Amino acid sequence: MVEEQNKKQCYNGCMNVLHRLLPPPRFLAMPAAGIDISDAFVRAISFSGSLGNLHVDWWAEEPLPKG
């Protein structure tokens, strides 16, 4: 079990280094977005940036009619 955890940590560390040295082209980066639907509002948000450095790109909020 401990050996398997060490392998996972090593793999994750190697992937982090590889990602920093050879980041994917910007057009291949997947955008991050979220949506929340409640009984009163529909809210949406989109993030941009890089891993560990995300910021809000845009957000919107629309009220829903009662009933």
N, C-alpha and C positions, 0 to 999 in steps of 0.2 A: 504494500500500500504506500509506504513512504517512498519507495523507489519510483513508483508511478507518479506520485506528486512531484518529485524532483524532475522527472522527464517533462511533465507538463510545464513546470516553472521554467525550465531551460528552453523549451520550445517557445513559450510566450516571450521570454526575454530576447531570443534570437529573432523572432518575428518583429518585435518592437524596434530593434536595432535595424533590421532590414527595411522596415517601413520608413524609418527616419533617413536612412541612406539613399533609398530608392523609392520615394513616394510615388503613388500612382498619378498619372496625368490628371489635371483638374477636371477634364471632361468625363473621366471615369469615376470620379468620386461620387458616391451615392448621397443624395440629399437626405436630411433627417427632417421629418415632419410629424405632427401629431394633430389629432382632432378630438374634441370633447363634445358630446351631445347630451344635454340634460333636458329637463322639462321646461326650462326657461330660456336657454341660450344654445347656440352652436358656436363653438370656439375652435379656431385653427391657428397653428403656429408652425413656422419653418425656421430651421437653423442652418447656418453655413459656417464654414471655417474648417479647421483640421482637428484631428483627434486630440482631445485635451485642450482645445482652444475654440470651442463652439460659441457662437453668439447668435442672438435672435435676428433673423433676416427680415421676417415680417410676421405679423399676427393680425387676426381679425376676430370680431365678435358680433354676432347677429342675434337679436332677441327673437324669440318665437312668440307668435300670437297666443293669447290665453284661450283655452278651450280644447 
